[in-house]
Amino acid sequence: MTIKTQGGQASSLGLTRRAIISAAIRIADAEGIAALSMRRLAHDLDSGVMSLYRHIANKDELLTAITRSVCEEHPYPSPPPPHWRDAVRLAVELDREVYRKHPWTLVTQASARHFSDTTCLDWMTDALADLTDDPELARTLTLTVWSYVQGASIQRVAQQLLPGDDEPGQSPIRPTEDDFAVGLEVLLDGFAQQAADA
């Protein structure tokens, strides 16, 4: 991918933005987001650090790029399912899969500096159109369900984020899949009631 110069620095011959993003995702998946740095990335790519900056302006841009990339692995379908409940359930499963495969996204998606793409918010707002014609209520309901999913996902991936000797069964507050499913349906029932009362 690269050619070493006499001074020990690597040229950027063959280095691409896509290759940088893919390598960064591999590091974050294997070792956590704290292990990801431009220097570590350059080492893994056998490149000079300055060569990376020709493709990625800084660490913030890198985190934004890798977050967007893994989210695009599980896109919301267009158009969404016709019934709002089915649309929410599908979005929940897609989001949970991203968090399962890439636990660090729970951190980067929560940072406005690293993830400000409103595409999913717009999709969910449109999907809730048959529940409410109030876009602000739809936005509030969307943020509520995302908060629920993220909170449950933190417990689901805790062992990946904080490796250790704990076993899932040791925690009395760890939700089961049944717990999550029941909680989601209760939440959706509340959405329906809120829309009816609005």
C-alpha positions in Angstrom: 0.0 0.0 0.0 2.8 2.4 0.8 6.5 2.9 -0.1 9.0 3.8 2.6 11.3 6.7 2.0 14.9 6.9 3.2 13.8 9.1 6.1 11.5 6.4 7.4 8.3 8.1 6.5 5.8 6.4 4.3 4.4 7.9 1.1 0.6 7.9 0.6 0.9 5.9 -2.7 -2.2 3.7 -2.8 -3.6 5.1 0.4 -7.4 5.9 0.2 -10.0 7.4 2.5 -11.9 4.1 2.3 -8.8 2.1 3.4 -8.3 4.5 6.3 -11.9 4.2 7.5 -11.9 0.4 7.2 -8.7 0.2 9.3 -10.0 2.5 11.9 -13.2 0.4 12.2 -11.1 -2.7 12.7 -9.1 -1.1 15.5 -12.2 0.3 17.2 -14.0 -3.1 17.0 -11.1 -5.1 18.3 -9.7 -2.8 21.0 -12.3 -0.1 21.7 -12.5 3.6 20.6 -9.9 4.7 23.1 -7.2 2.7 21.2 -7.9 4.6 18.0 -5.4 7.4 17.2 -4.0 8.8 14.0 -0.6 7.5 15.0 -1.9 4.0 15.7 -3.8 4.1 12.4 -0.7 5.1 10.5 1.2 2.2 12.0 -1.4 -0.3 11.0 -1.5 1.1 7.5 2.3 1.2 7.3 2.0 4.9 6.5 3.2 8.2 7.7 0.8 10.1 10.0 0.9 13.2 7.7 -0.2 11.0 4.8 -3.5 10.3 6.6 -4.2 14.0 6.9 -4.4 14.2 3.1 -7.6 12.1 3.4 -8.9 12.8 6.9 -8.6 16.3 8.3 -8.5 15.2 12.0 -9.6 12.7 14.6 -13.1 14.2 14.9 -13.6 13.8 11.1 -12.3 10.2 11.4 -14.8 9.3 14.2 -17.6 10.9 12.2 -16.6 8.9 9.1 -16.4 5.5 10.8 -19.7 6.1 12.6 -21.5 6.9 9.4 -19.8 4.0 7.7 -21.0 1.3 10.1 -24.5 2.8 10.3 -24.7 2.5 6.5 -24.2 -1.3 6.9 -27.7 -1.4 8.3 -29.7 1.3 6.5 -33.4 2.0 7.2 -35.4 0.8 4.2 -37.1 3.2 1.8 -40.0 3.5 2.0 -40.5 2.5 5.6 -43.1 -0.2 6.6 -46.6 1.2 6.2 -47.6 0.9 9.9 -45.7 3.0 12.3 -45.3 0.3 14.9 -43.6 -2.0 12.4 -41.4 0.9 11.3 -40.2 1.6 14.8 -39.7 -2.1 15.5 -37.5 -2.5 12.4 -35.5 0.6 13.2 -34.9 -0.7 16.7 -33.6 -4.0 15.4 -31.3 -2.3 12.9 -29.9 0.0 15.5 -29.4 -2.8 18.0 -27.4 -4.7 15.4 -25.1 -1.8 14.8 -24.5 -1.5 18.6 -23.9 -5.2 18.9 -21.3 -5.3 16.1 -19.7 -2.0 16.9 -20.3 -1.1 20.6 -18.2 2.1 20.4 -21.0 3.7 18.3 -23.0 4.1 21.5 -20.4 6.7 22.4 -19.8 8.3 19.0 -23.5 8.6 18.2 -24.1 10.3 21.5 -21.6 13.0 20.5 -23.0 15.9 18.4 -19.4 16.6 17.3 -19.1 13.1 15.8 -22.6 12.3 14.6 -25.1 15.0 13.5 -26.7 13.2 10.5 -30.5 13.7 10.7 -31.3 11.2 7.9 -32.5 8.6 10.4 -34.5 11.2 12.4 -36.2 12.3 9.2 -37.0 8.7 8.3 -38.6 8.0 11.6 -40.5 11.2 11.6 -42.0 10.2 8.2 -42.7 6.7 9.5 -44.7 8.2 12.4 -46.9 10.2 10.0 -49.8 7.8 10.3 -49.6 8.1 14.1 -49.3 11.9 14.4 -49.2 14.9 12.0 -47.2 16.9 14.6 -43.5 16.8 13.5 -42.4 17.9 16.9 -44.2 15.1 18.7 -42.8 12.7 16.1 -39.3 14.0 16.9 -39.8 13.6 20.6 -41.1 10.0 20.2 -38.2 9.2 18.0 -35.6 10.5 20.5 -37.5 8.6 23.3 -37.3 5.2 21.5 -33.6 5.8 20.7 -32.8 6.6 24.3 -34.6 3.3 25.3 -32.6 1.3 22.7 -29.3 2.9 23.6 -29.8 2.4 27.3 -30.7 -1.3 26.9 -27.8 -1.8 24.4 -25.3 -0.4 26.9 -26.1 -3.3 29.2 -26.2 -5.7 26.3 -22.7 -4.8 25.2 -21.2 -3.9 28.6 -18.9 -6.9 28.6 -17.4 -5.8 25.2 -16.9 -2.3 26.4 -15.5 -3.4 29.8 -14.1 -6.8 29.4 -13.7 -8.8 32.6 -14.8 -11.9 34.4 -18.5 -11.0 34.8 -21.0 -13.4 33.4 -24.4 -12.0 32.0 -26.3 -14.1 34.5 -24.5 -12.4 37.4 -26.4 -9.1 37.0 -29.9 -9.0 38.4 -30.6 -5.8 36.5 -29.5 -7.0 33.0 -32.6 -7.1 30.8 -33.4 -10.3 28.9 -34.6 -10.2 25.3 -38.2 -10.7 26.7 -37.7 -7.8 29.0 -36.6 -5.6 26.1 -39.5 -6.7 23.8 -42.1 -6.1 26.5 -40.6 -2.7 27.3 -40.7 -1.7 23.7 -44.3 -2.6 23.3 -45.2 -0.7 26.5 -43.3 2.3 25.0 -45.2 2.0 21.7 -48.5 1.8 23.6 -47.5 5.0 25.3 -46.8 6.6 22.0 -50.3 5.7 20.7 -51.9 7.2 23.9 -49.8 10.3 23.7 -50.7 10.9 20.1 -54.4 10.3 20.9 -54.3 12.8 23.7 -52.4 15.5 21.7 
